[in-house]
Amino acid sequence: MTFLSFVRNKAFWMMDIMKGSPVKQAYSDIKKIDKMDSENLFIKEYQEQAWVKLKEQACRTTKAYAKYAGCSFDQFPMITKQDIRQTPDDFLSFDFEKEELVQMSTSGSTGTPFVCYQNGEKKRRVNAEIIYYSEKVGYKLGENLSYIRTIVNQNKKSGLKQFMQNQTMIQCSLLGDSGVKKLLEEIEKISRKGTVTLLGYGSTYTAMKEYFLKHEIKKLGNCKVGGILSGSDMLFDETREVISSVFGNVQVISRYSNEENGVLGQDEGINNVFTINEANYIVEIVDENGKPVPNGTLGRIVVTDLFNYAMPMIRYDTGDIGAIKIFDINGRKKKCIYQFSGRRVDQIFDAEGNVLSPHAVTNAMWDFSDIVQFQLIQSGEGTYTLKLNVDENFKREKELIRTLNSVLGEKAKINIDRVKEIPVLASGKRRYLVNEWKKC
């Protein structure tokens, strides 16, 4: 750790102490529970106490939950993104002013952009999650954490904030040879100042892997990478092995997380089998009728966020498919086998023929939370159809086309087709990107 990283580490914890140590307490909770067997009675009692507080807050201060005050946990209804999107104010607690809350926007990885809110305590618990789970891949608070992602207005950070937090935002919209080469040059540049931990999309690491194999790159000696974290989409075993080797046999870990909640789990011991963050969430697996299924059985992943008091998310259907099993690895831990196959994404190209990160499109949709569903179809070279499920009063088509042209290229021809519904796959997911052209 460099001297400046050391100073940042001490300054962060000193500021936390001055605020009553909320991040340190949340960090301690996560660490303590993560090291326990999932069958430990302490975890059950801890979750029950957190649930009682959340239930009281939700029923007392929100319209959506007011009538469930006398109900048990399993009597609460399951909710979806669409439920919240239709009546967001019903889910907002009147204990908070919206201006004092942290707005979280999701890019719509299933074709449905979404906005929710978090109170300060919840946001600090997310900070603690990121610190704890990143440490498992070798990260030390104060060192550089580089986010490789498609950067839009909603996830931008000022240069000053990046400097203070020692975080770097690295743009990764294009995943062809030139895009990956530029990305690697940026990582090398950042790592000259000290060890870097990378956090990016599985699809980005797959593009890196293909670049390394194509150019027969065995080692990147000039990049000081301490660890690699993957999220959002599938991290394939071959990708994990290749990038670990090229970056110096560093640890590569996959994380199950989302913008609206936080870090739900992280793999450890078995690739893409995620140890659940039981300190902050209750995770259920249910069938199509909302009934719990036996351990090991696939179903819908439903999450209760125990610490978001501003917009309580009780029995929230994530839209993901998975199963829960108890594994005897580092203790008897409850793990989620998440079916990434539920998020099928075609590879598409911009108007110049460059491979696009799938997140370049979805992140561009962040400004359009009034879109119910979308699906972008590439039908030819530089030719696209955007299917939109929107209210009849939606008047932002020209603005939307301008936004997509900034991603796909000014020469891109985009036709908008309004539809009432976009079909789902057998998994319950929607394909939000479709390539009917298949570039040779």
Secondary structure, DSSP 4 states (H G I P E B T S, - for coil): --HHHHHHHHHHHHHHHHTTSHHHHHHHHHHHHHTS-TT-HHHHHHHHHHHHHHHHHHHHH-TTTGGGTT--GGGSPPB-HHHHHHSHHHHS-TTS-GGGSEEEEE--TTS--EEEEE-HHHHHHHHHHHHHHHHTTT--TTSEEEEEE---GGG---HHHHHHHTEEEEE--B-SHHHHHHHHHHHHHHHTTS-EEEEEEHHHHHHHHHHHHHTT----TT--EEEEEEESS---HHHHHHHHHHTTS-EEEEEEE-SSS-EEEEE-SSTTEEEE-TTTEEEEEE-TTS-B--TT--EEEEEEETT--SS---SEEEEEEEEEEEEESSSEEEEEEE-GGGS-----B-TTSPBBPHHHHHHHGGG-TTEEEEEEEEEETTEEEEEEEE-TT---HHHHHHHHHHHH-TT-EEEEEE-S-----TTS---SEEESS---
